[in-house]
């Protein structure tokens, strides 16, 4: 067979190496900012000689839904991953999504590997490996646990042995660069032909476009992109989401604690608010994002709660369960009674007492989850064929189109 199919899409099997890099939290402004100043020559070459556009990520603009979308080529309605964190309506249990139990269907990575294409996935955070590596016959590990990952089948005791240096600190730029270095070694040694490399957004949460720390990070990414291209790979760069500053003109964080608002109006315990941004590493965002789900104890209060929340400062939109599922391509069975989405310069939380605000006071708060963080860069190192150009110009591109564009429309 010369192709695989997933969620109604057919993908040609590649004849040359393919590397897709998810630059976590990379708002398009990061790219445009460095290119305007003559930095990042390899990204500049991709734009000049390949294909570039601005795409939308899926909503909510968080890590897990978008990584799942990129590796399945489909929105959350199809693959079932609509947050980093869920409330199980039946049991009342809050669930951290760090495995594939909620994934519906396969991934493109798994299907390519099962079709005989040497395929790998390397992530910054280990929470993604079980999700995007589900069914993958090939290397799949994280920077976070590179010292605990056996690659004996490929001649290396651990991921650290492959990369040649110890695993980095979780809260450092090197957590992402380590992913790229692992990918380069997998390609150089002929272990993998298709790779999905997913980075961390630690830098973007802390530093705005143009700040020295951001520039240094992007320059290191750019250097490694050039190395992949020099090794003959077709490289695609997208992001899982953008990033926005959530402060006023005095750099004071603008926060709305949704559960507190509802408790004051309807009583303590009247609502549970789930922050789907929550993951094991909240030091850089405090579990504060631009999108929360509300579950009302009394269904009779849903409409009144919606009206109340629409009047709150910083609220851009409040959607019912059905509206959220239909408008945002989300699975209805996993939706809250209400979805609240903030304005660009505001962030949302559940109850104030549930958030470690000291963790985000060292820098102006930057986070994501809403429409204002939906635009992402979409870069391919090779030009598209005529059919691909026509397709791309007639579509609202999404980050999950990246494998389709590379496998079906580049030579």
Residue pairs with C-beta under 8 A, 6 or more apart in sequence:
1 13
1 115
2 12
2 13
3 10
3 11
3 12
3 13
4 10
4 11
4 13
4 108
4 111
4 112
4 115
5 11
5 111
6 72
6 73
6 74
6 105
6 106
6 107
6 108
6 111
7 72
7 73
7 74
7 78
7 79
7 105
8 74
9 73
9 74
9 404
10 408
11 73
11 108
11 111
11 112
11 403
11 404
11 407
11 408
12 407
12 408
13 112
13 115
13 117
13 407
14 112
14 117
14 193
14 194
14 234
14 406
14 407
16 232
16 233
16 234
17 187
17 193
17 194
17 195
17 228
17 231
17 232
17 233
17 234
18 193
18 194
18 195
18 233
18 234
18 236
18 403
18 406
18 407
19 183
19 187
19 194
19 195
19 197
19 228
19 233
19 234
19 235
19 236
20 70
20 195
20 196
20 197
20 235
20 236
20 237
20 238
20 402
20 403
20 406
21 180
21 197
21 198
21 199
21 221
21 225
21 235
21 236
21 237
21 238
22 66
22 67
22 70
22 196
22 197
22 198
22 199
22 238
22 239
22 240
22 399
23 199
23 221
23 237
23 238
23 239
23 377
24 63
24 124
24 176
24 198
24 199
24 200
24 201
24 204
24 239
24 240
24 241
25 201
25 203
25 204
25 205
25 239
25 240
25 241
25 242
25 243
25 368
26 201
26 204
26 239
26 242
26 243
26 376
26 377
27 204
27 209
27 239
27 242
27 243
27 244
27 373
27 375
27 376
28 54
28 242
28 375
28 376
28 377
29 209
30 204
30 209
30 214
30 218
30 377
31 40
31 43
31 218
31 377
31 379
32 209
33 209
33 210
34 40
34 43
34 209
34 215
34 218
34 219
34 222
35 43
35 44
35 47
39 215
39 218
39 219
39 222
40 218
40 219
40 221
40 222
41 222
41 226
42 222
42 223
42 225
42 226
42 229
43 218
43 222
43 225
43 237
43 379
45 229
45 381
46 52
46 225
46 229
46 235
46 237
46 379
46 380
46 381
47 379
49 381
49 382
49 383
50 379
50 380
50 381
50 382
50 383
51 378
51 379
51 380
51 382
51 383
51 384
51 388
51 389
51 392
51 405
51 410
52 377
52 378
52 379
52 380
53 378
53 392
53 397
54 375
54 376
54 377
54 378
54 397
55 238
55 375
55 376
55 377
55 378
55 397
55 398
55 399
55 401
56 374
56 375
56 376
56 396
56 397
56 398
56 399
57 66
57 69
57 239
57 240
57 241
57 242
57 373
57 374
57 375
57 376
57 398
57 399
58 65
58 66
58 69
58 75
58 76
58 328
58 329
58 398
58 399
58 400
59 65
59 291
59 328
59 329
59 330
59 370
59 371
59 374
60 82
60 83
60 276
60 277
60 289
60 290
60 291
60 328
60 369
60 370
61 240
61 241
61 242
61 290
61 291
61 368
61 369
61 370
61 371
61 373
61 374
62 83
62 84
62 240
62 241
62 276
62 277
62 289
62 291
62 368
62 369
63 84
63 125
63 128
63 201
63 240
63 241
63 279
64 81
64 83
64 84
64 97
64 127
64 128
64 131
64 279
65 76
65 81
65 82
65 83
66 240
66 241
66 399
66 400
67 123
67 128
67 131
67 132
67 198
67 240
68 76
68 79
68 81
68 103
68 107
68 131
68 132
69 75
69 76
69 79
69 81
69 398
69 399
69 400
70 196
70 238
70 240
70 399
70 400
70 402
70 403
71 107
71 108
71 109
71 121
71 132
71 196
71 403
72 78
72 79
72 105
72 106
72 107
72 108
72 400
73 108
73 400
73 401
73 403
73 404
74 400
75 329
75 330
75 398
75 400
76 82
76 328
76 329
76 330
76 331
77 325
77 329
77 330
77 331
78 104
78 105
79 103
79 104
79 105
80 102
80 103
80 104
80 331
80 334
81 97
81 102
81 103
81 131
82 276
82 330
82 331
82 334
82 335
83 97
83 274
83 276
83 277
83 293
84 96
84 97
84 127
84 276
84 277
84 278
84 279
85 94
85 95
85 96
85 97
85 274
85 275
85 276
85 277
85 278
85 279
86 94
86 95
86 97
86 102
86 274
86 276
86 334
87 93
87 94
87 95
87 272
87 274
87 293
87 295
87 336
88 94
88 95
89 295
94 274
95 102
96 127
96 278
96 279
96 280
97 127
97 131
98 126
98 127
98 130
98 131
98 279
98 280
99 130
99 131
100 130
100 131
100 134
102 334
103 131
103 134
104 331
106 134
106 135
107 132
107 134
107 135
107 136
108 403
109 119
109 121
109 132
109 133
109 135
109 136
109 138
109 194
109 196
110 134
110 135
110 136
110 137
111 135
112 119
112 194
113 119
113 135
113 136
113 137
113 138
114 135
114 137
117 193
117 194
118 138
118 190
118 191
118 192
118 193
118 194
119 136
119 137
119 138
119 192
119 193
119 194
119 195
120 136
120 138
120 139
120 140
120 183
120 186
120 191
120 192
120 194
120 195
120 196
121 129
121 132
121 133
121 136
121 138
121 139
121 140
121 195
121 196
121 197
121 198
122 139
122 140
122 141
122 142
122 143
122 179
122 182
122 183
122 186
122 195
122 196
122 197
122 198
123 129
123 132
123 141
123 142
123 143
123 179
123 197
123 198
124 142
124 143
124 144
124 175
124 176
124 178
124 179
124 198
124 199
124 200
125 142
125 143
125 144
125 170
125 175
125 200
125 279
125 280
125 281
126 142
126 144
126 145
127 279
127 280
128 142
128 198
129 140
129 141
129 142
132 140
132 196
132 198
133 140
138 192
139 151
139 154
139 186
139 191
139 192
141 149
141 151
141 159
141 182
142 149
143 159
143 167
143 168
143 174
143 175
143 176
143 178
143 179
143 182
143 200
144 167
144 170
144 175
145 159
145 167
146 158
146 159
146 160
146 163
146 167
146 178
146 182
147 158
147 159
147 160
147 166
147 167
148 158
149 158
149 159
150 157
150 158
151 157
151 158
151 159
151 161
151 162
154 162
154 189
154 191
156 162
159 167
159 182
160 166
160 167
162 182
162 185
162 186
163 178
163 181
163 182
163 185
164 181
164 185
165 178
167 178
168 174
168 175
168 177
168 178
169 175
170 281
171 202
171 281
171 283
171 284
172 202
173 202
173 203
173 213
173 216
173 217
173 220
175 199
175 200
175 202
176 199
176 200
176 202
176 203
176 217
176 221
177 220
177 221
177 224
179 197
179 198
179 199
180 197
180 199
180 221
180 224
181 224
182 197
183 192
183 195
183 197
183 228
184 224
184 227
184 228
184 231
185 191
186 192
186 195
187 195
187 228
187 231
187 233
188 231
198 240
199 221
201 240
201 241
201 243
201 284
201 368
202 284
203 213
203 214
203 217
204 214
204 243
204 366
205 243
205 284
205 285
205 366
205 367
206 213
206 284
206 363
206 366
207 213
207 214
207 217
207 363
208 214
208 245
208 364
208 366
225 235
225 237
225 381
228 235
229 235
229 381
233 381
234 380
234 381
234 382
234 406
234 410
235 379
235 380
235 381
236 379
236 380
236 381
236 402
236 403
236 405
236 406
237 377
237 378
237 379
238 376
238 377
238 378
238 379
238 399
238 402
239 376
239 377
239 399
240 376
240 399
241 368
241 369
241 373
241 374
241 376
242 368
242 372
242 373
242 374
242 375
242 376
243 366
243 367
243 368
243 373
244 290
244 344
244 345
244 366
244 367
244 368
244 370
244 372
244 373
245 345
245 364
245 365
245 366
246 253
246 254
246 255
246 288
246 290
246 342
246 345
246 346
246 347
246 364
246 365
246 366
246 367
247 253
247 254
247 345
247 364
247 365
248 254
248 345
251 364
253 288
253 347
253 357
253 360
253 364
253 365
254 313
254 314
254 345
254 346
254 347
255 288
255 314
255 346
255 347
255 348
255 349
256 312
256 313
256 314
256 315
256 342
256 346
256 347
256 348
256 349
257 348
257 349
257 350
257 351
257 352
257 355
258 271
258 273
258 292
258 294
258 309
258 340
258 348
258 349
258 350
259 271
259 272
259 273
259 349
259 350
259 351
259 354
260 351
260 352
261 308
261 309
261 312
262 270
262 271
262 273
262 294
262 296
262 305
262 308
262 309
263 269
263 270
263 271
263 351
265 304
265 305
265 308
266 296
266 298
266 301
266 304
266 305
269 297
270 296
270 297
270 298
270 301
271 294
271 295
271 296
271 297
271 305
272 294
272 295
272 297
272 350
273 292
273 293
273 294
273 295
273 349
273 350
273 351
274 292
274 293
274 295
274 336
274 350
275 287
275 288
275 289
275 292
275 348
275 349
275 350
276 289
276 291
276 292
276 293
276 369
277 285
277 287
277 288
277 289
277 291
277 367
277 368
277 369
278 287
282 356
282 359
283 359
284 359
284 360
285 360
285 365
285 366
285 367
286 349
286 355
286 356
286 357
286 359
286 360
286 365
287 349
287 354
287 355
287 356
288 347
288 348
288 349
288 355
288 360
288 365
288 367
289 347
289 348
289 367
289 368
289 369
289 370
290 341
290 342
290 346
290 347
290 348
290 367
290 368
290 369
290 370
290 371
290 372
290 373
291 339
291 340
291 341
291 342
291 348
291 369
291 370
292 339
292 340
292 348
292 349
292 350
293 335
293 336
293 338
293 339
293 340
294 305
294 309
294 336
294 337
294 338
294 339
294 340
295 336
295 337
296 302
296 305
296 337
296 338
299 337
302 320
302 337
302 338
305 337
305 338
306 318
306 320
306 338
309 315
309 318
309 338
309 340
310 318
313 346
314 342
314 343
314 345
314 346
314 347
314 348
315 340
315 341
315 342
315 343
315 346
316 341
316 342
316 343
316 344
316 370
316 371
317 340
317 341
317 371
318 338
318 339
318 340
318 341
319 327
319 328
319 338
319 339
319 341
320 337
320 338
321 332
321 335
321 336
321 337
321 338
321 339
322 332
323 339
324 330
324 335
324 336
324 339
325 331
325 332
325 335
328 339
340 348
341 369
341 370
341 371
342 348
342 369
342 370
343 370
343 372
344 370
344 372
347 365
347 367
348 369
349 355
376 399
378 397
378 399
378 401
378 402
380 402
380 405
380 406
380 410
382 406
382 410
382 411
383 410
384 392
384 405
384 409
384 410
385 409
385 410
385 411
387 409
388 405
388 408
388 409
388 410
389 409
391 409
392 405
392 409
395 401
